[in-house]
């Protein structure tokens, strides 16, 4: 079993103010120590958003408070994942119920919004329970050295750069205004067997890994790969069907997974941290789109009956996870798919079953990824699932429709907790794809909706402006979301752009092709819907190409509606 290990105290942290240190009490007393990563994530004329990650490098603590002093006139206005109080320039952040226990090497993350004028200097000193952090090594028995290349770490994104795909970067830079984001890291999609070697003039897997070695330099670097070629792929949608038929599990193993695993095991690449996101939009279909559900499809019934989704995922986890520098993250849908009671628990059980199939173990799973290639808002700030209006719960609204979750962050953290109860590692990490869930621009609400009714309250205040949560193809009005960043919130290893912005979800009309991709009416802007989106319009953009191909119109829309704005 390849379980996650605690991040060593001296590992570098990517932040504007970071360092490694250990402070101790007198010999023989409990050792205390901490590191702090403080990042200004977004800044505007009168305010800013910061993220803070505190790592306990000393003995375990069962409750914590982190203090610092602002050098200027910054004032905290709103916080999350910690209780924040400010007196003068001094700030105290105390744990909340779910993150109060910090084992040695464990971290807690929180964030806040604040106002300021003039300069916005980063605080110079932090203390955890009164002990100075980032103060220089003073422990007579210091922690071990940082992990060497190829050593498995708790969070592969911490202290690491992330690979920028030069092919995507060139396409983005060629767009008007695209140079503003063309240096951002995105996922490399291996969506057919030929992609391993490279189709035509396109880069293959080795080409990308060689380019990653060049980008890496002397530091750490993460390469993000999307493993996406299951037999009978994406049984509930036609736009992303694949090359392998429902029964071709042996071909999947020998012609797809085995060659990828062999390349990743090459010692030439042992110094890279390779993140694999395993088979998006697959396992959840075995819960939500099979008989007797009204959303059932014959293809999904077939895949449930033959077990090839579980077999394929299990085989991939087993083979890819053999390399010590590979970190497997399994797709876990999104809150608008699995957030309901009758989907949430059964899906977690399916994930566990797949992770113990074909020789895989729970230790082969480093984490899970949510919202891959989807549009669900990261955090809805204007309403919560516990709100009510005139005695009516927001869960009864047409938008929420009895879901337990209203955004991806709450869903990801809850799914993580559920998976840990099923036996997955307690240090399990989550990724959230924020490539297209910013929902900025003129349509972004600045305040809650009117309290005339629960529906008006939710619809007027929600950031996610889709017609229906079930809409997934090239959504009109969508924008770039949070920029890729490590450890942005409790239990979250990173926000990532796994779906490269500007790559189509599917064609708006039938287009002949040799990739096995069909025409799904959910990509047709004239489509009136089906049971999976409660018979609403698709909300898709017009004139879209095949899935995975460059869609300039969508790219421009994503930049226009980015939040935070570009």
C-alpha positions, 0 to 999 in steps of 0.5 A: 500500500502506497499511503500518503506521508506527512509533509516534512517541516522543512519542505519549501512552501509556495507563498509570498511569505514562507520559511521553515522553522522549529521553535521549542520549549525547554528540553524535555517539554513538548516540542512546538513548531510551525510554518506559515504560508501566507499568500495574497491571492487577489488584490484590488484598489481597496481590498484583497483576498489572502490564503493562509496555511499553517503547518504544525511541525511540533507535537500534536495540538488539539486546538490552535490560534495563529496570530500576526500583526499587520504593518499597515491599515489592513482590516479583516472583513470576512473569513472562512475555515477559521474564526478571525478577530482583529484588535488594532493591527493584531489579528487572531485566527482560531480553529473551527470545529473541523480543523482544530486537531493538528498532528505533527506535519498536518496543516490547516488552511483558511482565508479572508477578505480585507480592506486596505489603503496605501501599501499591503505589506505581508505580515513579518511574524506569525505565532502558533499558540504563542510560538514563533513560526518561520523564525529560523532553525532553533530546535536542537533535534530538528526535523529531517531534510526535505524529501528528495526527488521522487520521494512521496509527499503529502501534497505534491503541489506544495512547494512545487511549480506546475507544468505549463503545456507549451501546446496549450500555452501557444494557442492561448497566447495567440488569442487576443488578450490570451497572454494574460493566462498563457503561462498557467498550468493545465492538464495534459489529456491522454484521451486515446491510445494514439495520444501516448505517442502523439497524434500528427505533430502533437506532443506525446507523453514523453515529449511532455515529460521531457519538456517538464524536465526543462521547466523543472530546473532545480526545484520541484515540478508537478505534471498533470495528466488526465487518464481518459480512455475507458471502454464504453467511455462516458456512457451517458453522453455522446460528445465524449465517447471514446475509441474503445467499445464496452467490452475492450477491457483487455485492450485498455489494459495492454495498449493504453494503461501499460504503455503509460505506466512504463513511461512513467516508471522510467527513471529519467522522470523520477524527479517529477511529481506526476499527478494522474486524474483517473477517468473523469465522468465514469464511476458516478454514471454507475449510480445515477444513470442506470436502471431504475433511475429515470436518467438511465441509458442502455450504455450505462446499464451495460457498463454496470453489468460488465464491470469494466469501469471498475476494472479499468479504474482499478487496473489504472490505479494499481499500475500507475501507482507503482511509481513512487513519484505518481499521485493518483486522483480519482474523479468524484463528479461534482456537487450538481451530480452527486450532492443528493443523498441517494447519489452521495453515499452510493458513489463513495461506495463505488469509488471504494469498490473500484479502488480495491479491484484488479490488484489496486488498494486504497493506498493507491489513491492519493486523492480525488478531483471534483468539478473536472471540466465542469462549471459548478461555482467554487463557493456561493457566498450569498446563500447556504444550504441551511438558509430559509426564506419565509419559512421555506428552506433553500433546499426546496428551490428549483435551483438547489432541488434538495441537494445537500451542497450548493458549491464545490468547496463544501461538496469536496470537503464533505466527500473527502470526510465520507471517503475517509470513513470508508477506509481511505487515508486520513490525509486524503487530498482533494483537487478542484478544477476551477478552470471555468467556474468563476462566473464573473462579469456583469452578471455576477451578483454582488448581494443576495437575492430578494427575500420575496421567496426562496427561489428569488433569494437563491436565483438572485444571489447565485454566482453559477448562472447556468440554466440548470445544474445538469448543463455541462457543455460549453456553457454560455456566460462562464468565466475562468475561476480561481487561478491554480494554487496549492493548499487553498483550503482545508483538505484541498491539495490544490485548485487546478485548471485540469480542463484547459480553458478554450478546449471544447466540451463537444460540437454544437452539431454533428461532425464526422470524425475518427475519434469515436466522438458523437453528437450530444444534443446537450451541446446544441444551443437549441436543445430543449433538454432531457431528464438529466437537466430537468428538460431545460435548455442546454445553455451551450454556446453555438458553433462549437467544434469537437470535444478537445478541439480549440474553441476561440469563442469560448476562450474569449468568453472565459476571459471576459467573465473571469473571476477574479478578473484578469 
